[in-house]
Amino acid sequence: MTTRPNPAARPAPTADLDATLGRVSRDRLTATVTALASDAFTGRRVGTPGNIAARGWLGTELTDIGAAVTGDSLPVRAVPVIYAAPTARWGTGTMTADLSFGSDVAPHLASADLPSPRRGPLGIAGTDDPDGRWLVAPAGMSLFDAYAQAERAAGLLLARHVDGDGWQFTMLSGPNPGPVPVLALSAAIHQAVHEAARDGDAWFAADAPIRRVDVTATNLYGRLRQPSPGHPDLLLTAHFDGVGDHPGLRQPGAADNGSGVAVVLEAARILSTALPEGAGLSVALLDGEEVGALGSAHHAARLAETGATPLVVNVDGAGHLHQAAAVEAGGPAYGLLAVLDQAGRHTGVPLVAGPVASDNRRYAGAGLAALGIGAGMAGYHSPADTPERVEPTTLAAITRLVVATVWLASTAPTTLQSSIGDGR
């Protein structure tokens, strides 16, 4: 990556950067996370009223910091939606147990829609006659192999690990629905049901209320400063969508990615008046990340069509910084990565190369210099992703890192370049 600022530019004093970093507000950051995780926005799943309401709120926030705001819509096909709270119970001759939605049991993405409870004897896939049975897929059996054993079965039961809070995590991107209902059971429940099926005289009853819907996603763009010729143009990005609430189960999406949006808004607020004349600055708050980073793919294609080549800094999660923030560089980002390293040293934020599987990859894939920054998501894709689990110190640290990166990139008097990753 080569970006050539105005040759007449001079490095701004470090004291100016420190004064700029001092404007970061933990209170504003925390307030943004709390607002995005509120009941009103219902977890912000793409295409939902809560997502649309969150986008409207964010548009006002961008306008308030002086951005010229536009939206850009795109179709999203076949989003999985659990449209009712599923029920499940099982038993033997001497025992009956109800299963809790979200922890003990959840519809699998590959499940066919089963709107009403279906009861049948328990069996083991590959061992018992499948006709009318709920089949337990043994640990290690793939979904593909389980399907091969499931003709005329009542449904399939697969094992899934739960997180440290006891929740299964929600995914919106994955396999298409198959021919039978499929439920994911926690590892402990799966083992107990498997043992009961092996011993015989056990039954299972459940529904799987899950369907696919076509919706519209809308990205939100805010231009704060136009770049002058010979000056860099910086683009700050974060996705604002979440996996959304289920019936009877709130999933606030505070860390993923309310925290990233909070960082981008706060950094943009500060940088809009702190960057040198000529440097460009814009924001993209992206929709549809949870269904395959479709919003960023759409935006990256738009940029390619116009020939725009901004330097992209994407934030996906700023919930809890432990030993270091994860950084992933893509595209011709060697120079930008070197500036990030300098910013990390200046702000005292430790950095480590690690996967940041988010919107940054879509921009990098389009040939843009792109950095992804991630700093932890407690309660990932579950009801435990609450504002209380997002650390204000981490929010502030990642915001300072982003501000310093953009500020240093914009004030560099020479070409941005680095030997990192170029074979030297």
Secondary structure, DSSP 8 states (H G I E B T S, - for coil): ------TT-----HHHHHHHHTT--HHHHHHHHHHHTSGGGGGG-TTSHHHHHHHHHHHHHHHHTT-EEEEEEEEEEEEEEE-S---EEEE-SS-EEE--BTTTEEE-TT---EEEEEEEEEEETTTS--TT-EEE--TT--HHHHHHT-TT-SEEEEEE---TTS-----SSS----SS-EEEEEHHHHHHHHHHHHHSS-EEEEEE-EEEEEEEEEEEEEEEE---TTS-EEEEEEE------BTTB----IIIIIIHHHHHHHHHHHHTTTS-TT-EEEEEEES-GGGTSHHHHHHHHHHHHHT---EEEEE---S--SS-EEEEEESS-HHHHHHHHHHHHHHT--EEE----STHHHHHHTT--EEEEE---TTTTSTT--GGGS-HHHHHHHHHHHHHHHHHHHH-SS-----TTTT-
